[in-house]
Amino acid sequence: MKDIEMIQKLSVLHCILQMIASADGGFNEERDQDAIDVTLKELDLPPGFSLNGALRLNPYDCFVHLNSLNDQDREAFHQLMHKIAGMAGDTEVRMNCANYLLGLCVRK
């Protein structure tokens, strides 16, 4: 997913943050920083990249942008969501949130 458009990268980041916040009641830097670092690396964004741009996106617009991913990037997004879901916090609820968001993001 390193070569996707910036708006798609921000949309991926938005969905990751939404999954974490939905499952765990918010973002906890100590608990969740590793997940953010993994996401930034997967998206080829620099460490410490500001999350503000992703957080300001309209969730519906994120789903539209992610729906336009090609099959390879769509599968990479799917795998990343599940990887992050299993990293920390309430992993069962995170997995449920991930699957729900994936259903919204990858309709064809």
C-alpha positions as CSV (number, residue, x, y, z in Angstrom):
1,M,0.0,0.0,0.0
2,K,3.0,2.2,-0.2
3,D,2.0,3.5,-3.7
4,I,-1.7,4.4,-3.0
5,E,-2.8,8.0,-3.2
6,M,-2.4,10.2,-0.1
7,I,-6.1,10.4,0.4
8,Q,-6.3,6.6,0.5
9,K,-3.4,6.5,3.0
10,L,-5.2,9.0,5.2
11,S,-8.4,6.9,4.8
12,V,-6.6,3.7,5.9
13,L,-5.2,5.6,8.9
14,H,-8.7,7.0,9.7
15,C,-10.2,3.5,9.7
16,I,-7.4,2.1,11.9
17,L,-7.9,4.9,14.4
18,Q,-11.7,4.4,14.3
19,M,-11.3,0.7,15.0
20,I,-9.1,1.4,18.0
21,A,-11.3,4.1,19.4
22,S,-14.5,2.1,18.8
23,A,-13.2,-1.0,20.5
24,D,-11.3,0.5,23.4
25,G,-13.1,3.8,24.0
26,G,-10.4,6.0,22.7
27,F,-6.8,6.1,21.6
28,N,-4.2,5.4,24.3
29,E,-0.7,6.4,23.2
30,E,1.1,4.0,25.4
31,R,-1.1,1.1,24.4
32,D,-1.6,1.9,20.8
33,Q,1.6,3.6,19.5
34,D,3.0,0.3,18.2
35,A,-0.1,-0.2,16.1
36,I,0.2,3.3,14.7
37,D,3.9,2.8,13.9
38,V,3.1,-0.4,12.0
39,T,0.4,1.4,10.1
40,L,2.7,4.3,9.2
41,K,5.4,2.0,8.0
42,E,2.9,0.0,5.9
43,L,1.7,3.2,4.3
44,D,5.3,4.5,3.8
45,L,4.6,7.5,6.0
46,P,7.3,8.9,8.3
47,P,7.4,8.0,12.1
48,G,5.6,10.8,14.0
49,F,3.4,11.6,11.0
50,S,0.5,13.8,12.2
51,L,-2.8,11.9,12.7
52,N,-4.8,15.1,12.5
53,G,-5.4,14.9,8.7
54,A,-6.8,11.4,9.0
55,L,-8.9,12.3,12.0
56,R,-10.6,15.2,10.2
57,L,-11.8,13.1,7.3
58,N,-15.5,12.3,6.9
59,P,-15.8,8.6,7.6
60,Y,-18.1,8.1,4.6
61,D,-15.5,9.7,2.3
62,C,-12.9,7.3,3.7
63,F,-15.1,4.3,2.8
64,V,-15.5,5.7,-0.7
65,H,-11.7,6.3,-1.1
66,L,-11.0,2.8,0.2
67,N,-13.5,1.2,-2.1
68,S,-11.4,2.4,-5.0
69,L,-8.4,0.4,-3.9
70,N,-7.2,-2.3,-6.4
71,D,-7.5,-5.9,-5.4
72,Q,-3.9,-6.2,-4.1
73,D,-4.2,-3.1,-2.0
74,R,-7.6,-4.1,-0.7
75,E,-6.2,-7.4,0.5
76,A,-3.3,-5.6,2.1
77,F,-5.7,-3.2,3.9
78,H,-7.7,-6.2,5.1
79,Q,-4.6,-7.9,6.5
80,L,-3.4,-4.7,8.1
81,M,-6.8,-4.2,9.9
82,H,-6.7,-7.7,11.3
83,K,-3.0,-7.4,12.3
84,I,-3.7,-4.1,14.2
85,A,-6.8,-5.6,15.8
86,G,-4.7,-8.3,17.3
87,M,-2.0,-6.1,18.7
88,A,-3.4,-4.6,21.9
89,G,-6.5,-3.6,23.7
90,D,-9.7,-5.7,23.6
91,T,-8.7,-7.8,20.7
92,E,-12.0,-9.6,20.3
93,V,-13.9,-6.3,20.1
94,R,-11.2,-4.8,17.8
95,M,-11.6,-7.8,15.5
96,N,-15.4,-7.3,15.4
97,C,-14.9,-3.6,14.7
98,A,-12.3,-4.3,12.0
99,N,-14.7,-6.8,10.2
100,Y,-17.5,-4.3,10.4
101,L,-15.4,-1.4,9.0
102,L,-14.0,-3.7,6.3
103,G,-17.5,-4.5,5.2
104,L,-18.1,-0.8,4.8
105,C,-14.8,0.0,3.1
106,V,-14.5,-2.7,0.5
107,R,-17.8,-3.1,-1.1
108,K,-17.7,-3.8,-4.8
